[in-house]
Amino acid sequence: MKAQVLTAENGPEGLELTDVDDPKPADGQVLVDIKSCGVCFPDLLMSQGKYQLRVPTPFTPGTEVAGVVREAPEGSSVKAGDKVLVASIVGGFAEQVAASPGQLLPMPEGITFDQGAAMGINYQTALFALKVRAQTAPGEIVGVLGAAGGVGTASIMVAKAMGAKVIAIVHRKGADELLRSAGADEIVQLEDGWGTKLKEIAPEGVDVMLDPSGGEVFDEALRQVAPDGRYVVIGFAAGGIPTVKLNRVLFRNISVVGAAWGEYVRTHPDLPALLHDELIEMIDAGMSPQVNVTYSLDELPKALTDLAQGRILGKAVVKVAE
């Protein structure tokens, strides 16, 4: 089969599309024909050797798979022909992957394989952050930093499905149409005085601030959280890891909470299935996962380079097979 193989941890240029042996499922594993695979920051970090999980090279990255079961052992929860999502961790940028049943989730009815691949980490992270960590209630105001990225657009859609008012906070120009299509009620551009503009929209501040970016906007963003509000740290895509001035947390009675979905799943392995059930309900009620850019399998190095350089608005997916 064809697969993108990382031969050196020097970023996207270390990938090579090549022929490799078809995977042989171990006892109890399921073989899946891959149709699409999402492009996400863990894939980029793995290619650079910077992810918390270090896999010896050579290996095939790819964590967000949508595909069709080719083979399943007797007594498995799935059968040949079932459409599934696979939390593959690695191996997704290939034509086939072998996975344990615990890595599989049913693909929701009425969506494409590209949309299924887009659901992986981003929508799980968004729901985990908003519901489990922030306990967002209907009618609350949610601010989303880094709103034009994959986690950002997913967070907008999930927050709207939960009945929140959403303010998209974005530094990239030309993203308004994308953010409105995701459901953003208001858009604030990150520029001088952006906090003042946000205060005009939400005079008391936002109830929940989601931050997948970190970096230099943290201090001002923390000021924009309402008393009793929650600031949710999802990641540091902007590169900088900020520090908290605890006097602001104390005197405004703000909670600063972490939302490390992957680490939480390690100790709560039943969580993805529970979140997935809720996401299916949201899709049945009208939420439609967004896919904004697609690449072919041979274009994976370009996809990861575009992600690293901030050229992707929304969610990107690699189409492996029709």
Solvent accessible surface area in square Angstrom, and as a share of the most:
residue,aa,sasa,rsa
1,M,50,0.22
2,K,85,0.36
3,A,1,0.00
4,Q,2,0.01
5,V,17,0.10
6,L,0,0.00
7,T,76,0.44
8,A,43,0.34
9,E,59,0.26
10,N,82,0.42
11,G,3,0.03
12,P,22,0.14
13,E,141,0.63
14,G,6,0.05
15,L,15,0.08
16,E,103,0.46
17,L,67,0.33
18,T,45,0.26
19,D,101,0.52
20,V,48,0.28
21,D,124,0.64
22,D,76,0.39
23,P,33,0.21
24,K,174,0.74
25,P,47,0.30
26,A,64,0.49
27,D,151,0.78
28,G,40,0.38
29,Q,52,0.23
30,V,0,0.00
31,L,9,0.05
32,V,0,0.00
33,D,31,0.16
34,I,2,0.01
35,K,41,0.17
36,S,3,0.02
37,C,0,0.00
38,G,0,0.00
39,V,5,0.03
40,C,8,0.05
41,F,81,0.34
42,P,23,0.14
43,D,0,0.00
44,L,8,0.04
45,L,59,0.29
46,M,7,0.03
47,S,0,0.00
48,Q,53,0.24
49,G,14,0.13
50,K,142,0.60
51,Y,49,0.18
52,Q,146,0.65
53,L,75,0.37
54,R,147,0.54
55,V,31,0.18
56,P,112,0.70
57,T,52,0.30
58,P,97,0.61
59,F,21,0.09
60,T,22,0.13
61,P,0,0.00
62,G,0,0.00
63,T,11,0.06
64,E,5,0.02
65,V,2,0.01
66,A,0,0.00
67,G,0,0.00
68,V,33,0.19
69,V,3,0.02
70,R,122,0.45
71,E,93,0.42
72,A,33,0.26
73,P,49,0.31
74,E,181,0.81
75,G,81,0.78
76,S,30,0.19
77,S,99,0.64
78,V,25,0.14
79,K,136,0.58
80,A,66,0.51
81,G,50,0.48
82,D,37,0.19
83,K,111,0.47
84,V,3,0.01
85,L,13,0.07
86,V,4,0.02
87,A,45,0.35
88,S,9,0.06
89,I,83,0.42
90,V,44,0.25
91,G,15,0.15
92,G,0,0.00
93,F,0,0.00
94,A,1,0.01
95,E,67,0.30
96,Q,20,0.09
97,V,13,0.07
98,A,27,0.21
99,A,0,0.00
100,S,43,0.27
101,P,53,0.33
102,G,80,0.77
103,Q,51,0.23
104,L,16,0.08
105,L,36,0.18
106,P,82,0.52
107,M,18,0.08
108,P,6,0.04
109,E,156,0.70
110,G,83,0.80
111,I,19,0.10
112,T,80,0.47
113,F,44,0.18
114,D,19,0.10
115,Q,31,0.14
116,G,1,0.01
117,A,1,0.01
118,A,0,0.00
119,M,3,0.01
120,G,23,0.22
121,I,35,0.18
122,N,8,0.04
123,Y,5,0.02
124,Q,8,0.04
125,T,7,0.04
126,A,0,0.00
127,L,1,0.00
128,F,1,0.01
129,A,0,0.00
130,L,0,0.00
131,K,86,0.36
132,V,46,0.26
133,R,84,0.31
134,A,2,0.02
135,Q,138,0.61
136,T,12,0.07
137,A,43,0.34
138,P,108,0.68
139,G,62,0.60
140,E,34,0.15
141,I,38,0.19
142,V,0,0.00
143,G,0,0.00
144,V,1,0.00
145,L,1,0.00
146,G,20,0.19
147,A,0,0.00
148,A,1,0.01
149,G,18,0.18
150,G,17,0.16
151,V,34,0.19
152,G,1,0.01
153,T,3,0.02
154,A,0,0.00
155,S,1,0.00
156,I,0,0.00
157,M,19,0.09
158,V,0,0.00
159,A,0,0.00
160,K,74,0.31
161,A,49,0.38
162,M,33,0.15
163,G,40,0.39
164,A,5,0.04
165,K,71,0.30
166,V,0,0.00
167,I,0,0.00
168,A,0,0.00
169,I,0,0.00
170,V,2,0.01
171,H,114,0.51
172,R,51,0.19
173,K,144,0.61
174,G,73,0.70
175,A,0,0.00
176,D,75,0.39
177,E,150,0.67
178,L,24,0.12
179,L,0,0.00
180,R,123,0.45
181,S,72,0.46
182,A,6,0.05
183,G,23,0.22
184,A,7,0.05
185,D,52,0.27
186,E,59,0.26
187,I,19,0.10
188,V,0,0.00
189,Q,29,0.13
190,L,37,0.18
191,E,98,0.44
192,D,149,0.77
193,G,50,0.48
194,W,22,0.08
195,G,5,0.05
196,T,90,0.52
197,K,92,0.39
198,L,0,0.00
199,K,70,0.30
200,E,128,0.57
201,I,39,0.20
202,A,2,0.02
203,P,93,0.58
204,E,128,0.57
205,G,5,0.05
206,V,0,0.00
207,D,37,0.19
208,V,0,0.00
209,M,0,0.00
210,L,1,0.00
211,D,2,0.01
212,P,16,0.10
213,S,20,0.13
214,G,2,0.02
215,G,14,0.13
216,E,171,0.77
217,V,31,0.18
218,F,5,0.02
219,D,50,0.26
220,E,48,0.21
221,A,0,0.00
222,L,1,0.00
223,R,103,0.38
224,Q,8,0.03
225,V,0,0.00
226,A,8,0.06
227,P,72,0.45
228,D,109,0.57
229,G,1,0.01
230,R,41,0.15
231,Y,0,0.00
232,V,0,0.00
233,V,35,0.20
234,I,30,0.15
235,G,19,0.19
236,F,85,0.35
237,A,61,0.47
238,A,71,0.55
239,G,60,0.57
240,G,33,0.31
241,I,128,0.65
242,P,38,0.24
243,T,113,0.66
244,V,57,0.33
245,K,101,0.43
246,L,127,0.63
247,N,87,0.45
248,R,43,0.16
249,V,27,0.15
250,L,118,0.59
251,F,159,0.66
252,R,73,0.27
253,N,104,0.53
254,I,9,0.04
255,S,52,0.33
256,V,49,0.28
257,V,31,0.18
258,G,40,0.38
259,A,2,0.02
260,A,62,0.48
261,W,39,0.14
262,G,39,0.37
263,E,86,0.38
264,Y,63,0.24
265,V,31,0.18
266,R,168,0.61
267,T,78,0.45
268,H,83,0.37
269,P,101,0.63
270,D,105,0.54
271,L,18,0.09
272,P,25,0.15
273,A,48,0.38
274,L,112,0.56
275,L,4,0.02
276,H,3,0.01
277,D,80,0.42
278,E,49,0.22
279,L,1,0.00
280,I,40,0.20
281,E,115,0.52
282,M,24,0.11
283,I,18,0.09
284,D,107,0.55
285,A,93,0.72
286,G,61,0.59
287,M,18,0.08
288,S,60,0.39
289,P,2,0.01
290,Q,29,0.13
291,V,42,0.24
292,N,55,0.28
293,V,50,0.28
294,T,66,0.38
295,Y,16,0.06
296,S,46,0.30
297,L,17,0.08
298,D,89,0.46
299,E,70,0.31
300,L,0,0.00
301,P,37,0.23
302,K,110,0.47
303,A,0,0.00
304,L,0,0.00
305,T,42,0.24
306,D,7,0.03
307,L,27,0.13
308,A,52,0.41
309,Q,112,0.50
310,G,36,0.34
311,R,139,0.51
312,I,7,0.04
313,L,53,0.26
314,G,5,0.05
315,K,7,0.03
316,A,3,0.02
317,V,0,0.00
318,V,0,0.00
319,K,73,0.31
320,V,21,0.12
321,A,47,0.36
322,E,173,0.78
